[in-house]
Amino acid sequence: MCQRAICNKCQKFTYRGCGMHVEQVLTGVPTSQRCTCTRDTTSAGSRWKRLLGRS
Protein backbone atom coordinates (compact mmCIF):
# COMPACT_ATOMS: atom_id res chain seq x y z
CA MET A 1 0.00 0.00 0.00
CA CYS A 2 1.23 3.50 -0.79
CA GLN A 3 1.40 6.33 1.70
CA ARG A 4 1.47 10.12 1.45
CA ALA A 5 4.88 11.75 1.63
CA ILE A 6 6.52 15.14 1.14
CA CYS A 7 8.94 15.59 -1.77
CA ASN A 8 12.47 16.45 -0.62
CA LYS A 9 13.01 18.73 -3.64
CA CYS A 10 9.83 20.84 -3.89
CA GLN A 11 8.23 20.20 -0.46
CA LYS A 12 4.90 19.30 -2.07
CA PHE A 13 2.82 16.17 -1.53
CA THR A 14 3.79 12.95 -3.27
CA TYR A 15 3.62 9.25 -2.40
CA ARG A 16 5.88 6.38 -1.52
CA GLY A 17 5.12 2.78 -2.22
CA CYS A 18 4.13 0.67 -5.19
CA GLY A 19 2.37 3.43 -7.17
CA MET A 20 -0.89 1.54 -7.57
CA HIS A 21 -2.73 3.58 -4.91
CA VAL A 22 -1.59 7.12 -5.74
CA GLU A 23 -5.04 8.61 -6.29
CA GLN A 24 -6.32 7.10 -3.04
CA VAL A 25 -3.33 8.45 -1.11
CA LEU A 26 -3.51 11.93 -2.64
CA THR A 27 -7.30 12.30 -2.42
CA GLY A 28 -8.08 15.80 -1.18
CA VAL A 29 -4.70 17.24 -2.19
CA PRO A 30 -5.17 19.95 -4.84
CA THR A 31 -3.17 19.47 -8.04
CA SER A 32 -1.28 22.69 -7.31
CA GLN A 33 0.05 21.14 -4.09
CA ARG A 34 1.17 17.86 -5.70
CA CYS A 35 4.80 17.20 -6.61
CA THR A 36 5.61 17.27 -10.32
CA CYS A 37 9.32 16.43 -9.97
CA THR A 38 10.55 13.52 -12.06
CA ARG A 39 11.10 10.29 -10.16
CA ASP A 40 14.75 9.42 -9.48
CA THR A 41 15.41 6.28 -11.50
CA THR A 42 18.94 5.82 -10.16
CA SER A 43 18.01 4.93 -6.58
CA ALA A 44 18.58 1.42 -5.23
CA GLY A 45 14.86 0.94 -4.76
CA SER A 46 14.19 1.67 -8.41
CA ARG A 47 16.86 -0.78 -9.53
CA TRP A 48 15.28 -3.43 -7.33
CA LYS A 49 11.84 -2.70 -8.80
CA ARG A 50 13.24 -3.00 -12.34
CA LEU A 51 14.70 -6.40 -11.47
CA LEU A 52 11.26 -7.48 -10.30
CA GLY A 53 9.59 -5.98 -13.37
CA ARG A 54 7.87 -3.21 -11.42
CA SER A 55 9.47 -0.17 -13.02
CORMOCOR-V16014 format. One record per residue. N is the residue number from 1. RES is the residue in one letter. D_FIRST is the distance of its C-alpha to the first C-alpha in whole Angstrom. Layout:
BEGIN
n: <N,N>
res: <RES,RES>
d_first: <D_FIRST,D_FIRST>
END
This chain:
BEGIN
n: <1,2,3,4,5,6,7,8,9,10,11,12,13,14,15,16,17,18,19,20,21,22,23,24,25,26,27,28,29,30,31,32,33,34,35,36,37,38,39,40,41,42,43,44,45,46,47,48,49,50,51,52,53,54,55>
res: <M,C,Q,R,A,I,C,N,K,C,Q,K,F,T,Y,R,G,C,G,M,H,V,E,Q,V,L,T,G,V,P,T,S,Q,R,C,T,C,T,R,D,T,T,S,A,G,S,R,W,K,R,L,L,G,R,S>
d_first: <0,4,7,10,13,17,18,21,23,23,22,20,16,14,10,9,6,7,8,8,7,9,12,10,9,13,15,18,18,21,21,24,22,19,19,21,21,21,18,20,20,22,20,19,16,17,19,17,15,18,20,17,18,14,16>
END
